[in-house]
């Protein structure tokens, strides 16, 4: 062995930046044993030991535990496998830290009570399946046991709120509000009433499903009326109502008469709960979807306009 290429423990410490105490510890544990000893009994290390020690230093700086370091050096596991496992662990840890940061920011923004902060913390740390259970329970309670519109039930189940790993404080706040909303008994009663109404309509032969195009027509036509500040009891409103009732008559294959207007009004009064709109707005926030418009003013205007038309005919 070429003694000139051997390093003392002090020289090794200078080369690696580790303390003499740390190098002695790794040597005593057999992780990086001394290559040999000097005649005086001092530990000496060759370039292979230097390379092993530098690897140990790097792995420990990455928070790899000592047992794993030992397995890597003993070729019992590959460096790639260790790196992949610890990268995955770090991903989980980063996700937890991001959620904690979002919770703390949301608590600060809302001036939350200790109870609300504790609830928020518990909710965001549930698994995705556990969080979805809140919404599934809500759907089961409100739509279960009645032959409601299956397209609506499918839409609810397929539009599950999914709190992302890098949730913002706004998404955490939305999640807390959503859980409070779906557990509200008054809201559940209102949605149950909608489901029972749908079931009654289906029993009368209505199997038309969802009506996105019709809803969009109402939103556009009434939206223009609201922008122009047209009152629902004005003559101009009558023209808008006539256009919309014609669309309803075509969609549902019904005569365009006062009975249809009364039927539409009944549907609006049952369905126009602002909390339903809020539910979908919260889901959109949690899922990172584009903001949803508030249709409550639209359907409120339409309902008042319909009632005005019916009252004038009495």
DASULFEN-V692032 format. One record per helix or strand of 3 or more residues. SS is the DSSP state (H for helix, E for strand). FROM is the first residue (numbers start at 1). TO is the last residue. Records with the same first field share a line. If there is no record, write none. Layout:
# DASULFEN-V692032
SS=FROM-TO  FROM-TO
This chain:
# DASULFEN-V692032
H=3-5  9-16  20-28  47-61  66-73  79-110  114-124  128-143  150-158  169-182  185-203  212-227  235-252  258-271  274-287  296-312
E=43-45
